[in-house]
Amino acid sequence: MALLEIENLHTYYGNIHALKGISLEVEKGEVVCLIGSNGAGKSTTLKTVSGLIRPRQGTIRFEGEEVIFLPAHEIARGGVVHVPEGRRCFAQLSVEENLELGAYSRNDKAAIREDLAHVYELFPRLKERRKQYSGTLSGGEQQMLAMGRGLMARPRVLLLDEPSMGLAPVLVDQIFEVIKTLHDEGTTILLVEQNAHMALQVADRGYVIQTGEIVLSDDAKALQHNEMIQRVYLGLA
């Protein structure tokens, strides 16, 4: 039994059929990437899993339990933590206050302090700016903060939506180094990413989504050598 299982998921925006029966699974400790072009349904998949959007049909199981009818805050409290596209930091709060909000549902103060120290270890720049208003951070620093805030919830599955979007190449490298570190530490991650090259380098397995349908799935290394992936997403053919 996979840690996270999605089966025959259909999600709509009004009359627009955004997800057309997708199925995927994530095993404990895996990094699984979902790649595709703009508008393919990647972010919609994560929003549906985290309860921000209700599907019309399908099943989402976390640790074998159906979560499709749970409100978003209960899904998050259960361990499915969504780091959304666009960072969405609280601009008028400090870096440290944003991070502390990530642990809002926890009361294990000693462990929270340990996790805060770990986030600062992963992202030293956040420690340097811990008293600074998050609205004054650069885009890359805000992405680090959004990821750190998600980690403060002690996720059992971390849903990462486009962590490299809009970042300079050096910052993209830093973000993916952190994803590799989290993988090494055993964090389970479902990664949505347009940068297929970077995503497939850190992932164990991958799925390709086109116009709301899964069209291909395989081991990440195999996908890197797939002709269609190379031509459409990696620009190699």
Sequence and secondary structure as in RCSB ss.txt:
>XXXX:A:sequence
MALLEIENLHTYYGNIHALKGISLEVEKGEVVCLIGSNGAGKSTTLKTVSGLIRPRQGTIRFEGEEVIFLPAHEI
ARGGVVHVPEGRRCFAQLSVEENLELGAYSRNDKAAIREDLAHVYELFPRLKERRKQYSGTLSGGEQQMLAMGRG
LMARPRVLLLDEPSMGLAPVLVDQIFEVIKTLHDEGTTILLVEQNAHMALQVADRGYVIQTGEIVLSDDAKALQH
NEMIQRVYLGLA
>XXXX:A:secstr
  SEEEEEEEEEETTEEEEEEEEEEE TT EEEEE  TTSSHHHHHHHHTTSS  SEEEEEETTEE TTS HHHH
HHTTEEEE TT    TTSBHHHHHHHHTTT   HHHHHHHHHHHHHH HHHHHTTTSBGGGS HHHHHHHHHHHH
HTT  SEEEEE TTTT  HHHHHHHHHHHHHHHHTT  EEEE S HHHHHHH SEEEEEETTEEEEEEEHHHHHT
 HHHIIIII   
